[in-house]
């Protein structure tokens, strides 16, 4: 089947929903070789995945995910948020979205952080949370309870998508070939907690609109998909909102439709800085950066990057009416000690 579909993709023909479902079955089949799977994924990437194809992949893979038992009545009265970068920018910044997630939780927003260990960076969200003393391996019932009681839970991707272990060798082979695959940006689309609001960072501007369209189609109520420039460099982009240059944004809100725009960091109280100011290290180095930020000890460019992304997260979750108000609330949560207290609470779990 994958060989047949590979030939179809090589001819630049798109996949139907039925063909995507059949492809997913093959990709999850442990008997098929990684080489066959990697060849299919490579041809799909070279053709270019359509919004329709990505939606079909998301729907097929969601059905195989382990769902945490989040109370329906609680879900209906809360706006669950996820803040996540797809990775792939290969710029080795510190863990911006993970820090933002804890600040948003400290501001009273339930944050369902979906992530994994490092793939394209030195320290993934799972790595740095573990170094901070936060459990990443909570079973579904405990993760749901943590989300409802502490406004934060980490949903470790391998636990909630166990069948992905059969795709891992093909992904590794693709990476060795220097070829990205659809799985490079499926992570934020497959959060098992089904968040109502999402801030997603992508490594290329052209991915913003299609991924926002996918999120809108799979039931997310509010989302912002962003890609930030590194100054005026046409080759380097952050999979976060950038304080270093203009940001490409695709966003939608249940109450007011879909829009694309450019967001300048200059409308915020941001000082000149460079990419070097945002660089991280290994998991322990990044954990120390996160601690200093949440304790209010870090006052420079890293804090500004956190506040800009926190502003977007709080606005999407309905905690702030504007980005400026979200910036101010984020700063208040750090400066009044709430972020530090939230980190200590989560580390005791």
Secondary structure, DSSP 8 states (H G I E B T S, - for coil): -HHHHHHHHHTT----HHHHHHHHHHHT-TTS-HHHHHHHHHHHHHH---HHHHHHHHHHHHTTS------HHHHHTS--EEEEE-------B--HHHHHHHHHHHTT--EEEEE-S-SSSSS-HHHHHHHTT--S---HHHHHHHHHHHSEEEEEHHHH-GGGHHHHHHHHHHHHTT---GGGTTGGGG-TT--SEEEEE-SSTTHHHHHHHHHHHTT-SEEEEEEEESTT-SS-EESS--SSS-EEEEEEETTTEEEEEEE-GGGSS-----GGGGB--SHHHHHHHHHHHHTT---SHHHHHHHHHHHHHHHHTTS-SSHHHHHHHHHHHHHTTHHHHHHHHHHT-
